[in-house]
Amino acid sequence: MALRVVFAAEHAADFANVLDEIRGHGYEVQLIHPFRYQPTASRSSDQDAVVIFVPLDRGGMSGPGECQSTNDNVARSNNTFLIGMAPEISSDGSQIHQRRAFDEVIPYPPTVDDLLRVLSGCEARLVAGTPGSSAPPDDESEHGRLKEFYERIVDTISDGIRVIDGRNRTIVLANRAHLSWIGKQAHEVIGARARDVPWGFDADDCPVQMTDIVDVAIETAEPARRLIATRPRVGRELCWIDVVAYPMSGASGSVDHVVLVGRDVSERVRMETSLAAERDRRDHVLRSAPVGILTTDSTGTIEFANPPIAQIMGLEGTDTVAGKNILVVPQLQAMEIAAGLWEVLTEGKPLHLDRVSCRGTGRRETIFNVRAEPIISHAGEISGIVAVFEDVTETVLLQRRLSATTADLAMLSEIGESFQDSRDTEVILQTILVGVTAGEGLGFNRAFLLVADHETGTLRGSYAIGPSDLSEASRIWQELGKKPHSFRDILEGYREAISRDEVTVNKVAKSLVISLEDAQNIASKAAKERRAFLVTDGMNHPLVPRQLAEQLGTDSFVVAPLIFEDRVEGVIIADNAITRKSITELDLRSLELFAHQARLAVERSRLHAELERQLEELREAHELLRTNHEEMLRTEKLAAMGQVAAQVAHEIRNPLVAIGGFARSIRNSLREDDQNRKFAEIIVEETARLENILREVLDFARPPKPRHDRVDVCSVLRRATEMLERELQKRSIRINMQIPRGPIMVLGDAGQLRQVFHNLLQNAMDAMERVDKSSRLLSISLSCETDRQVTVTVEDTGGGFEADALEHVFEPFFTTKSHGTGLGLAICQQIVRDHGGTIYVTNRPERGATFAVRLPLLEKEVLNGENPGS
């Protein structure tokens, strides 16, 4: 008997590639709609054996008509086999579609092997005389059997299940677990409205309705979920039920039933609640911890950071670091610990760092210890790190204070020894001044000693010590910093300077004369009340005359009395006029302690002197004669040394001028190709260099006082530029000048100002030697930012200064050149300050530097109604 194969034509494209292979095995294949198939009338029955393959979906066949009417729609005979093709088949091969009139169900789309296996089976059944079913089964009995089967399955599920009709909201099914939970029988529930059968009672003994999620599931055709706290009956313990509403769509596509599945998750909720509480307690402990703590995940991303972390890093809150990788957090990079933390994460090596310093913008220094450990997961892998930052700032500062106090005590001990070694009151007074100002002592910038003259009833300035300006202070501090100095070394070095009247601070000291009876003067009040005073606003202090504040040049200072043998012998005035460092109460107490120790030393000195005077008058007379003789010789020696020092410049300069002049004459008299001309040129250049060095040293050591003439800054700047015009051309330096036409007048010394501008221009030219000629540009400008100041700027393209050199450019003897003395900018700064102006530098790394000089204008000196800055 021949076997024909019929495929559903509308689905043929899904498996068209297998048709040829089926035909190749001797089967006749037709592509027609299965519902339009009719047995061929011209063929005998033994030729009418047919296998029909019908694609199926979840709801049945994919053609017109319902699944239960398959036999009515497909024309069949006793020799017809109906094979379904379903997208899903259970593991045991059973399929819901098999309850209909299908002889077998195979996967969809089918493979060649699936089709050949089915066709071979059909042929075998034909041979055995057992073709497909001749009549469909009884649908009602089959439906009842399946319903009973599924109900038994649902009753075996431990979760509570309730099925609700989506149209009338009645309960159509409730499994045994659900009935047990609500304490009802099936006949009490099935057919009842869902709202009349609550899902237990809440904490307030109100019925728990589930109509809301049923409505949501029907309206959205999507599952809805709700976690409820309920109990089956009033008085029972509350349980947590996780209820999910699953919508079920009918043949029409609309939701006709909703399946509610409730699972008791009380234990899970209790565990989650306990875990959340434990997490809250942990977070509270971590956030309240006195140390900074942060944790990361396995990628280095910060998951947690407590408030102390923000305080240590100077942040407003931890939100700025949470979620960021430790390698990109600027604060961790600035502290140079980001790489160490990353090594903990990648290599698992613990990190221990002590006394890491952190100083944010505008913040005090923070010092902390860092401990970081890897977090190891159950699998033994690194899942993150935990880092602890312990703020030890106060401890370190206390240790520093202890060290400083120890050093102070050692200093006081050394000063005390100096006092004990001294028998001369003057030396003791000088020792007091050195002790007040030395860095190894109290560290004030300046100190003035006013000695009490009881015959005239006045306090008169006697000695003083301290630099006259920042330039001199920088030079002194630089010299002292070259090697360690003990207090005795410093004392010996300053004794001569203390007694020199030409020193600026000594001039100020000599100008101080204060009446001991002046009750409105802070110095006489300190002497009268025998206690020290701290003045922080001298200009507005009722006991500080304006003249005194102007003489000192500062309105912040301390005054302490010197009392010897219960008698006021003078007062000490100390300030920080150079560094402008604030003076504290601790500084005041230290000065009082120092003055007290000085008083004991003076008293001991006087007692010793009196004893010696009484016992050895003759020896003292002889000693006085010898001392006077030695003093006279010393004075003569000092005078001779001073004269030699004054003449050395003249003695060196004159030969240099002569050598330079003769060398130039010799050079000019020689031919260009004469080898001796080269030697003469070298002599000329070196002589000029020596003359320049000598001039700079003398100018810095004994700077001339500036004249006070009316000077046109524009003219001076043009003249200084013109002097270097040939040198600019020689070095291929382009120049950009912006100088106004009208005169701009200042009060000063034209020669000294020309020297300043010449020095700045020369430095700019030298700086551009190391860059390409095409990049050399010198910009000179003059402008009036206000009607009170004129600003001259000199800008070069020489690459600028190194970062560590910028802060030293105005220091004496500091230079970045291979030649020169390093005094040029220091002299410029001194001249500008003498003119009441300022000079500063702006650095542009790898581009150049800009020097700016600001000078006070004479009033009403911007002429012709023009703005010089335009």
DAKAHU-V422775 format. One record per backbone hydrogen bond with DSSP energy under -1.0 kcal/mol. NH is the residue of the N-H (numbers start at 0). CO is the residue of the C=O. E is the energy in kcal/mol with one decimal. If there is no record, write none. Layout:
BEGIN
((NH:CO:E) (NH:CO:E))
END
This chain:
BEGIN
((3:48:-2.9) (4:27:-3.4) (5:50:-2.8) (6:29:-2.4) (10:7:-1.2) (11:8:-1.4) (13:10:-1.5) (14:11:-1.1) (17:14:-1.6) (18:15:-1.1) (21:17:-2.0) (22:18:-2.6) (23:19:-2.0) (24:21:-1.3) (25:22:-2.0) (26:21:-1.2) (27:2:-1.1) (29:4:-2.9) (31:6:-1.3) (35:32:-1.6) (46:43:-1.9) (47:44:-1.3) (49:78:-1.9) (50:3:-2.7) (51:80:-3.2) (52:5:-2.7) (53:82:-2.8) (55:84:-3.3) (56:59:-3.6) (59:56:-1.2) (61:54:-1.5) (68:65:-1.2) (69:66:-1.5) (72:68:-1.7) (73:69:-2.4) (79:76:-1.6) (80:49:-3.1) (82:51:-3.2) (83:103:-2.5) (84:53:-2.3) (85:105:-2.0) (89:93:-1.6) (92:89:-1.8) (97:94:-2.0) (98:95:-1.5) (99:96:-1.7) (101:99:-2.4) (102:81:-2.7) (105:83:-2.6) (107:85:-1.2) (114:110:-2.1) (115:111:-2.6) (116:112:-2.3) (117:113:-2.1) (118:114:-2.7) (119:115:-2.4) (120:116:-2.0) (121:117:-2.4) (122:118:-2.2) (123:119:-2.0) (124:120:-2.2) (125:121:-2.2) (126:122:-2.2) (127:123:-2.2) (129:124:-3.0) (141:137:-2.2) (142:138:-3.0) (143:139:-2.4) (144:140:-2.4) (145:141:-2.5) (146:142:-2.6) (147:143:-2.4) (148:144:-2.2) (149:145:-2.9) (150:146:-2.4) (151:147:-1.9) (152:148:-1.8) (153:149:-2.8) (154:150:-2.2) (156:153:-1.3) (159:261:-2.4) (161:259:-2.5) (162:172:-2.9) (163:257:-3.0) (164:169:-3.2) (165:255:-3.0) (168:164:-1.7) (170:191:-2.8) (171:162:-2.9) (172:162:-1.3) (174:160:-2.1) (178:174:-2.4) (179:175:-2.4) (180:176:-1.8) (181:177:-2.3) (182:178:-1.0) (183:178:-1.9) (188:185:-1.1) (189:185:-3.1) (190:170:-3.7) (191:188:-2.3) (193:168:-2.9) (195:192:-1.4) (196:193:-1.2) (198:207:-3.1) (200:230:-2.8) (201:205:-2.6) (204:201:-2.2) (207:199:-2.4) (213:209:-1.6) (214:210:-2.4) (215:211:-2.1) (216:212:-2.5) (217:213:-2.2) (218:214:-2.7) (219:215:-2.6) (220:216:-1.5) (223:244:-1.8) (225:242:-2.3) (227:240:-2.7) (229:238:-2.9) (230:200:-1.5) (235:232:-1.8) (238:229:-3.8) (240:227:-2.7) (241:262:-3.0) (242:225:-2.6) (243:260:-2.3) (244:223:-3.3) (245:258:-3.0) (247:256:-2.9) (249:253:-2.4) (252:249:-1.5) (255:247:-2.2) (256:247:-1.6) (257:163:-2.5) (258:245:-2.9) (259:161:-3.7) (260:243:-2.4) (261:159:-3.5) (262:241:-2.2) (264:239:-2.5) (268:264:-3.0) (269:265:-3.0) (270:266:-2.5) (271:267:-3.1) (272:268:-3.2) (273:269:-2.8) (274:270:-3.0) (275:271:-3.0) (276:272:-2.7) (277:273:-2.7) (278:274:-2.8) (279:275:-2.8) (280:276:-2.7) (281:277:-2.7) (282:278:-3.1) (283:279:-2.7) (284:280:-2.6) (285:281:-3.0) (286:282:-3.1) (287:283:-2.1) (291:388:-3.2) (293:386:-2.1) (294:303:-2.1) (295:384:-1.9) (296:300:-1.8) (299:296:-1.4) (301:323:-3.0) (302:294:-2.5) (303:294:-1.5) (305:292:-2.1) (308:305:-1.7) (310:306:-1.9) (311:307:-2.6) (312:308:-2.4) (314:309:-3.2) (320:317:-1.5) (321:317:-2.0) (322:301:-2.8) (323:320:-2.1) (325:299:-2.1) (327:324:-1.8) (332:328:-2.0) (333:329:-2.9) (334:330:-1.8) (335:332:-1.2) (336:331:-2.1) (337:331:-1.1) (340:336:-2.3) (341:337:-2.2) (342:338:-1.9) (343:339:-1.6) (344:340:-1.8) (345:341:-2.5) (346:342:-2.7) (347:343:-1.3) (350:371:-2.5) (352:369:-2.7) (355:367:-3.2) (357:365:-2.6) (362:359:-1.9) (365:357:-3.1) (367:355:-2.0) (368:389:-2.4) (369:352:-3.0) (370:387:-2.3) (371:350:-2.3) (372:385:-2.3) (374:383:-3.5) (376:380:-3.3) (379:376:-1.8) (382:374:-2.9) (385:372:-2.4) (386:293:-2.9) (387:370:-3.4) (388:291:-3.7) (389:368:-2.8) (391:366:-2.2) (395:391:-2.9) (396:392:-3.1) (397:393:-2.6) (398:394:-2.4) (399:395:-2.9) (400:396:-3.2) (401:397:-2.9) (402:398:-2.8) (403:399:-3.3) (404:400:-3.4) (405:401:-2.8) (406:402:-2.7) (407:403:-2.9) (408:404:-2.8) (409:405:-2.5) (410:406:-2.7) (411:407:-3.3) (412:408:-2.5) (413:409:-2.4) (414:410:-3.2) (415:411:-2.9) (416:412:-2.3) (417:413:-2.0) (418:414:-2.6) (419:415:-2.8) (420:416:-2.2) (427:423:-2.2) (428:424:-2.5) (429:425:-2.6) (430:426:-3.0) (431:427:-2.2) (432:428:-1.9) (433:429:-2.5) (434:430:-2.7) (435:431:-2.1) (436:432:-1.6) (437:433:-2.9) (440:437:-1.6) (441:434:-2.7) (442:437:-1.5) (443:435:-2.5) (444:574:-1.3) (445:574:-2.0) (446:464:-2.1) (447:572:-3.0) (448:462:-3.1) (449:570:-2.8) (450:459:-2.7) (451:568:-2.3) (452:457:-3.5) (456:452:-1.5) (457:452:-1.8) (458:513:-3.7) (459:450:-2.6) (460:511:-2.7) (461:448:-3.3) (464:446:-2.1) (472:468:-2.3) (473:469:-2.9) (474:470:-2.0) (475:471:-2.4) (476:472:-3.1) (477:473:-2.3) (478:474:-2.0) (479:475:-2.5) (480:476:-1.8) (489:485:-2.1) (490:486:-2.6) (491:487:-2.4) (492:488:-1.9) (493:489:-1.5) (494:490:-1.3) (497:493:-2.4) (502:499:-1.0) (506:502:-2.0) (507:503:-2.1) (508:504:-2.5) (509:505:-2.7) (510:506:-1.1) (511:508:-1.5) (513:458:-2.6) (515:456:-2.7) (517:514:-1.3) (518:516:-1.1) (520:517:-1.4) (521:542:-2.5) (524:520:-2.1) (525:521:-2.0) (526:522:-1.9) (527:523:-2.6) (528:524:-2.9) (530:525:-1.1) (532:558:-2.4) (534:556:-3.0) (537:554:-3.2) (539:536:-1.3) (543:540:-1.4) (548:544:-2.0) (549:545:-2.6) (550:546:-2.4) (551:547:-2.4) (552:548:-1.7) (556:534:-1.8) (557:573:-2.4) (558:532:-2.4) (559:571:-2.2) (561:569:-3.5) (563:566:-3.0) (568:561:-3.2) (569:561:-1.1) (570:449:-2.3) (571:559:-3.0) (572:447:-2.5) (573:557:-1.9) (574:445:-1.7) (579:575:-2.2) (587:583:-1.7) (588:584:-2.5) (589:585:-2.3) (590:586:-2.1) (591:587:-2.1) (592:588:-2.5) (593:589:-2.4) (594:590:-2.7) (595:591:-2.3) (596:592:-2.3) (597:593:-2.4) (598:594:-2.3) (599:595:-1.9) (600:596:-2.0) (601:597:-2.7) (602:598:-2.6) (603:599:-2.4) (604:600:-2.3) (605:601:-2.9) (606:602:-2.3) (607:603:-2.3) (608:604:-2.5) (609:605:-2.6) (610:606:-2.3) (611:607:-2.3) (612:608:-2.5) (613:609:-2.1) (614:610:-2.0) (615:611:-2.8) (619:615:-2.3) (620:616:-2.5) (621:617:-2.8) (622:618:-2.8) (623:619:-2.9) (624:620:-2.6) (625:621:-2.8) (626:622:-2.8) (627:623:-3.1) (628:624:-2.4) (629:625:-2.9) (630:626:-2.8) (631:627:-2.5) (632:628:-2.6) (633:629:-3.0) (634:630:-2.9) (635:631:-2.8) (636:632:-2.8) (637:633:-3.0) (638:634:-2.7) (639:635:-2.6) (640:636:-2.8) (641:637:-2.7) (642:638:-2.4) (643:639:-2.7) (644:640:-2.7) (645:641:-2.1) (646:642:-2.2) (647:643:-1.6) (650:646:-3.1) (651:647:-2.3) (652:648:-3.2) (653:649:-2.3) (655:651:-1.8) (656:652:-2.9) (657:653:-2.5) (658:654:-3.3) (659:655:-3.1) (660:656:-2.7) (661:657:-2.9) (662:658:-2.5) (663:659:-2.2) (664:660:-2.3) (665:661:-2.9) (666:662:-2.6) (667:663:-2.7) (668:664:-1.6) (673:670:-1.2) (676:673:-1.0) (678:674:-1.2) (679:675:-2.5) (680:676:-2.4) (681:677:-1.9) (682:678:-2.0) (683:679:-2.4) (684:680:-2.5) (685:681:-2.7) (686:682:-2.4) (687:683:-2.3) (688:684:-2.2) (689:685:-2.5) (690:686:-2.6) (691:687:-2.2) (692:688:-2.4) (693:689:-2.8) (694:690:-2.5) (695:691:-2.5) (696:692:-2.6) (697:693:-2.4) (698:694:-2.8) (699:695:-2.4) (700:696:-2.6) (701:697:-2.9) (708:747:-2.3) (710:745:-3.1) (712:743:-2.7) (715:711:-2.1) (716:712:-2.7) (717:713:-2.4) (718:714:-2.5) (719:715:-2.3) (720:716:-1.8) (721:717:-2.8) (722:718:-1.9) (724:721:-1.2) (727:723:-2.4) (728:724:-2.0) (729:725:-2.3) (730:726:-1.8) (731:728:-1.3) (732:727:-2.6) (733:775:-1.8) (735:777:-3.0) (737:779:-2.6) (745:710:-2.4) (747:708:-2.9) (752:748:-2.4) (753:749:-2.4) (754:750:-2.0) (755:751:-1.9) (756:752:-2.5) (757:753:-2.9) (758:754:-2.3) (759:755:-2.3) (760:756:-2.6) (761:757:-2.6) (762:758:-2.5) (763:759:-2.1) (764:760:-2.3) (765:761:-2.4) (766:762:-2.3) (767:763:-1.4) (768:765:-1.3) (770:767:-1.2) (774:771:-1.6) (775:772:-1.3) (777:733:-3.2) (778:794:-2.8) (779:735:-3.1) (780:792:-2.0) (781:737:-2.1) (782:790:-2.3) (789:854:-2.4) (790:782:-3.4) (791:852:-2.7) (792:780:-2.3) (793:850:-2.6) (794:778:-2.9) (795:848:-2.3) (798:846:-1.5) (805:801:-1.3) (807:804:-1.5) (808:805:-1.2) (810:807:-1.8) (813:810:-1.5) (813:821:-1.1) (826:822:-2.7) (827:823:-2.3) (828:824:-2.6) (829:825:-2.1) (830:826:-2.7) (831:827:-2.7) (832:828:-2.3) (833:829:-2.1) (834:830:-1.1) (835:832:-2.1) (836:831:-2.7) (837:853:-1.8) (839:851:-2.0) (841:849:-2.9) (843:847:-2.7) (845:798:-2.0) (846:843:-2.5) (847:843:-2.5) (849:841:-2.6) (850:793:-2.6) (851:839:-2.7) (852:791:-2.8) (853:837:-3.0) (854:789:-2.4) (856:787:-2.6) (857:744:-2.2) (862:860:-1.0) (865:862:-1.7) (869:866:-2.4))
END
